[in-house]
Amino acid sequence: MADKLEIWDPHFHIWDVGADTKSGHELEQLLAVNGEDVYATAEYEADFLPATDFEHTGGAWLEAVSVCHVGLSGPQYDAYCLAEASWSARELEKSDRNYVLIPTAPLHEPNVADTLAQLAEISRVHGIRQIVNHNPDWPRNAVLGDLLDNPQWRKGYAELQKHAMSFDLQLNAPQFKKAAAFMKDFPDTPVIINHLGSPTLGDVTERERLFRDGLEALAGCPQTYIKISMLFYTAMDWDQCEPLINNINWIIDTFGVDRCVFASNYPVDIAKGWTADRLYGAFRKIAEAKTDLAGQQKLFAGNAKRVYRAE
């Protein structure tokens, strides 16, 4: 029996997609897990019980409102951002595990400084995510465009350092070099690249050079970390996809064992059939081939707790 590893999960969601939701979420863009409107702390923690070779100790909750309410802006959208963070904070306080919160704020809005100040008052808020995937667009960005080119968004990003907040960066491969050039102006803001950079299968096959060149630019920014997660997006049975596995190994080599983290992306990945024993068993197979037990513990917990200031 292999030694049991700690899981501190740096990317999961909880939400309420019911008609009377108080969490700011909407079913149109998310999902009702097992047909239930609410996927909250108890459900999330229960999903880890089958992973008997691991001990789940907490993690970083990630927002989902930056894909919701397409076309909405201004005070009404700000209210959804605050509602999501407040509801999630109350939910996670029901557990004695070690959680931090990464809500969202519309960094492109002129009043974002006020929104960030209100979010900073919520217990255990340690950073912000705003999805910027453009071309192909994630839902809100079909209206907002490429936020990395938006001067007002760049001003909003600069506000993060006033609250010592990290930034979760979810983007596409053609945006990598642009993001890397921009982040060099903000070396004190930790950046966590989400979901391996959202690669499609084409990004790790015929467009692999573009994908790798961009990630090398991001890895050249010492404040960047990368999440190995949401791999079904590239290939549903990703553990059998040789081009993807080769690129995961290359990414661990490029960023180093100290700046990579494994994450569940629950409940989305579990809805795609990636139960905890299956998902973390596949992660551990990768980790065991790359590093010793101490390095594996960094990948499953230590690195994430450090970058999210959860230690």
N, C-alpha and C positions, 0 to 999 in steps of 0.2 A: 504493500500500500504506500503510495506516494505521500509525502508530508502534506498536511492540510495547509492551504494558503489563505490568507486574509483577502477578501474582496472589499475594497472601498470603491464603489461604482461611480465613476465621474460623469455619467450621462444617463439619466432616466427621467421619466415624466410621471406626474400624477395629474388627473384632471376630472372635471365633471362636465359631460357634454349633454346633460339633460335640458329640457325646455326651460326649466326654472333655475339654471345654473347661476351660482354666485362666484364662479371662478374665472369668468371672462372667456371661457372656451366655447367652441362651436363644433357640432357634429359634422357640419359640411366639410371641414378640413381635417378632422381628426377621426377617431373611431370609438365605438362602444365595445369595450373589451368583453368578450363572451356574452355580448348582448346587453351588458349592464352599462348604465349611464356613468357611474362613478368608478374610477380606478384610482384608489387612494393608497395611503401608507400601508395598511394591513394587506391589501391585495398585492402590492409590489413586494413586500417582504416575504410573503408566502410563496411567491414565484421562485425564490432562491432555495427553498427547502430541499428540492431534489438534488442539488449540487452538494453532495455529502463530502466531497474532498475539499470543500472551501468553507470559510466562515465569513458571512456577510456582516460587515460592521457599520455600514452607512454609505454615504456618497453625496454627489452633487446633483440636486434636482435642477433640471433645465426647463426653461420656459417653452411654451408652444404657441403663444399668442402672436408671435411674429410671422406665423403663416395664416392667422385667422383675420376675419373682418376685412376682406379685400376691398380696397378703395376707400376705407375709412381713415380719417386723420383727425388731428386736433384734440380738444378736450375729451371727446367721447372715447377715442381710442386710448388716450392716456389713462382714462378711468379703467379700461379693461386691463391694461398692463398692471396697474396697482391692485386691482381686484384679484388677478391671478397670483401675484406674489403674496398678498395677504392671506388668501385662502390656502395656498400651499404651505405657507409658514405655519398656520394653525394646524393643518393636517399632520405635518412632520413632527410637530411638538408632541403628538400622541405616542411617539416612539422614544426610547432611550438611546437609540443609535445616533451616530455622529453624522449629522447632515449639514450641508450648506446650501444656499439658494442662489441660482443664477437666473434672475428674471429678465425681462426685456424692457427696452425703452426705445422710442423712435429717435435715434440720434440725429436724424435729418430735420427734426422739428425745431423751430426757433426757441420754444420754451422747454427744451429737454433738460436744461440745468435744474429746473424746478422738479421735473419728474424724477431725475436721478437723486436729488436731495431727499425726496419723499421715500424712494425705494431704499436709500441708505439707512433710513430710520427703522426699517423692518429687521427684526432679529435674524442674524445669520445670512444676510445678503452680502456676498463677497465678490460679485461680478455681474456682468451683463452679457446677454447674447442678443444679436439682431441678425437674422438670416439675410445674407446678401447674394445668394446664388442667382446669377443672371446669365441667361442664354446658354442652357435652358433655365427659364425662370421658375423659382418657387413662388407660391401663389401671390403674395403681396407685391413681389418685385416685377410682375408683369405690368403693374401700374407705376411703381416707383423707379424702375430702371436700375442701372448699375450704380448702387449707392457709393461704391468706391470712387466714382467720378464726381460725386455731389459735394461741392464745397461746404454746404451747411452740415452734411453728415460728418465731414472731417472736423469741423468745429465741435460738433457734439462728441466725437470720439475723444477729443482733447479734454473734455470735462471728466472723463473717467479717472484720470490721475488725481483729481481733487479729492476723490473718495477712496483712493487706493483700490480701485476695482480692476479686476481682470476682464478680458474680453474673449468670449467664445466666438470663433470665426468659422462660419460655415459658408463655403464658396465653391466655385467650379474651377477646374484646371486652367482655363484661359485667364482667370483672374489672379493666379498665384503670384506672378512676378510684380504685378501692380500693387498687390497687398504688401508684398515684402518691401518694396521701395517706400511705401507709405509708412510702414511700421518702424522703419529705421529712425523716424523722427520722435518715436515714443518708446524708447528702450526700457522705461520703468513700468510699462503696462504689460503684464504677462498676457500672452495670447495662446489660446488652446484651439488648434485647428480641429474642427469637428469631422468625424466620419471619414478619416483618411483623405479628406479633400473631395468627397462626393464623387469618386470616379465611376464612370460608366464602364462597361466591358471594353468599349473602344478606347477609352483613356489608358487602359493597361495592356492594350495590344497594338493596334495600328497607330495610335497617338501617344505611345509610351514615352517617346523622347520629350514631347511637350510636357507631359505629366511629371516626369522626373526632373527636368530642368527647372520647372516652377517650384517643385518641392525642395530642391537644393537651394533655391533662392530663399525660401521661407526658413529652411533649417539654418541658413546663414545668419538669421536674426536670433541671437542667443536667448531672447525672452520667449521663444515659441516652443510649444509642446504639441503633440499630435495624438488624437484618439484613434485607436484601431476599433472601429465600431460600424454598425449599419452596413455590414459587408454584403448582405443579401441584395442591396441596391445595385451592386456590381454583378453578382451571380447568386441566384437563389441558394444553390448548394455550394457556397463559396469555398468550403474546405476541400472540395474536389476540383477547384479551378486553378490550374497550375500558374497561369499568368498572374492572377491575383496573389496567390501565395508567394510567388517570386517577388512581387512588388512589396508585399508586407515585410518580407525578410530584408529587402533593400532599404525600406524606410527605417526599420529598426537600426540597421547599420548606419544610415545617413544621419538620423537625429540622435542616435545613441540610446542605449538602454535607459539612461537617466531622464529622457524627455519623451518617452512613449508611454501610453496608458491603454489598457483594455477597458472597454465600457459596454454595458448591456444594451443601451437604447430601448429599454423596456418602457411601455408595453408593446412598442411597435415590432421589435424583433421576435418577441414571443408569439405575437399574432401571426407571424410568418413561419412559425414552426420551430424557432430556435429556443427551445427550453433551456433552463439554466445548466442542466447536466450536459446537454449537447453543445451549447455555446461555449461554456467555460472549459469543457473537455477539449474542444478544438483550439481555443486560445492557449490552453496549457501545452498542447502538442507543439505549437509554434514557439512558445516561450522556452520549453525544455531544449529545443534544438538551438537556441540562440545564447542561452546564459545559464549560470548556476542558480541555485535556490535563492540566494540573496538577490540576484538580479531579477528573478521571476517575481519575488515579493515587491520589488519596485514597480514592475509593470502592472501588477494587480491591485496595488494599494499605495505604496510609499510615494511614488512620483505624483500621483493625483492629490494626495493629502497635502503634499508640499506646495504645489502650484495653486491650489485652492485655499491655502492657509487654514487647513482643517486639523492640523496636528496639535 
